Amino acid sequence: MRGRRAREPRTSYHSPAPVLVDSNVLIDVLYQDPNWIDWSSAQLAGVVDEARGVVNPIVYAEVAANFATIEDLERALAPYDLDREALPWEAAFLAAKAYKLYRKRGGTRSSPLPDFYIGAHASLAGYALLTRDARRYRDYFPRLRLIAPD
């Protein structure tokens, strides 16, 4: 929109809108990352307390990599009461468009990145995205509401 400044990402959560939680935040909390545990725990707690947290199959798969069983993963995620949502077909199309732009800008990966699917899902659903790695989301989904560190 002309004449309007882009919204800066928020570093704390204060909205009842649903929030898609990125895998990096969940991994920080579940594995107690010493660099990110404080920020990620506080933000995830805010989402859990004030909104509806959501994960999709891509986030779930990224978090699941280091769990021996699905039951172990489910027990670890249970305290956060995150809703599971399927990835909308339209998100695959939007992810492909982001990937095409990525390649045009010199990106070398040979297939769409998981972040493109995650960003597309949040964008299409009108969700905010809780992530600590906002750069790619800002670049390819400029209208996406981000909850990210400065």
N, C-alpha and C positions, 0 to 999 in steps of 0.2 A: 504494500500500500504506500502511496506517496505521502510524504510529510510525516510519517510515523517512524519512530525509532524501533529497531528490533528489541524485543524483550531480552533482558539479561537473564541468564540462568539463575535460579534461586538456590541458595545453599541450605535452606531449611524448608520444610513442607508445611503449608498452611492453606490447604484447599481440600474440599471433600471429593473432588473429581477422582476417578480411578487412576491408578498409577501402575504402569508396567515396570517391573523391577528387573534391571539388567543383571546378568549372571555375575559380573564382577563384584557387585555389591553383596550378593548372596555368598559368593566364595570368600570375600573378605570376612564376613561374619562367621560362616561355618568353619573356616580354617584359621580364624583369629589372626589375620594378616597384621603384623605389628605396625605397618605404616598407615593402614586404612581402617582398622577395627573401630576406632572411636567415631570417625565420621560416618562410616557405613552403618554401624549399629544405631547411631542416633537418627539417621535419616530413615532407616528401615522401621525403627520403632515409631517414628512420626507417621509413616504411611499406615502401619498396622493399627495405630490408635485412632487416626483421623480419617481414613479413607478405605478404599477397597484396593488391596494389592493384587496384582495379576502377574502370572508367568505364562509363557507360551512354550510349545515343544522345543524350540531352539534354546531358550534359556534353560529349560529343564535338562536338556541333553548336555549343555556345557557344564552345569552344576553336577550332573550325575557321573561324570567321568571318573571321579575318584572314590565312588561308593561301590562297595562289593555287591550289594543287593538293592533292589528297588525299595524293599522294606526299610533298609538303613537310611536311604535317601528320604523316604516319606517321614520317618521319625525325626530326622534332622530339620525338615521343613515345617513340620506340624506346628511348632510354636508361632509361626508367622501367618498362619491361616490365609495363605495365598490362593486365590482362585486360579484354576487352570483354564486357559482358553486356547482353542484351536487357532492356527494361523489362517487368517482369511485369504481366499484365493486372490483377492484384489491386492493384498500385501505382496504376493509374489510378483505381480505385474509392476508395482511401485518399486520393489527391490531391484527388479531388472533395469528399470530406468535409472536408479541410483548407480547401479553397477556400470551401466553404459557411460554415465558421466565420469565415474571413477576411472574407467579405461581411457576415456578421452583426455583426462587430466594426467595420464601417464601411469596409472595403476597397473601392476603386473600380475595380479592374481587372475587365475583362469576361470573362476566361477564366482558368483555373487557371495559376498561375505555375510556371515551371520548377522553382523550389525545392520546390514541393509534390511534384512527381514524383520529384525526387532524394531528398528526405526520406522519401517513402513507400517507394521502392525500398530504401533502406538499412534502414529500420525492418522491413519485411517479411522481408528477407534475414537480419536479425540482424547486420548489419555496423555497424561504427563509421563515422562520417562525418568526413572531414578537410575542414574549411572554416575560413575566417577571418571568415565572416559568419554567426555562429551565432544571432543574435536570432530570425529567423523560424523556424528549426528548433526552437529551444527553445519558442517560442510554440505551434507546431502539432504538434510531435512530441516531447512531453516525455520519453518513455522512450528516445529515440534517444541512443546513446552518441556524444558529440561530442569531437573533437580540435580545439580552437579556442583562440585567444588569450584571455586573461582580459579 
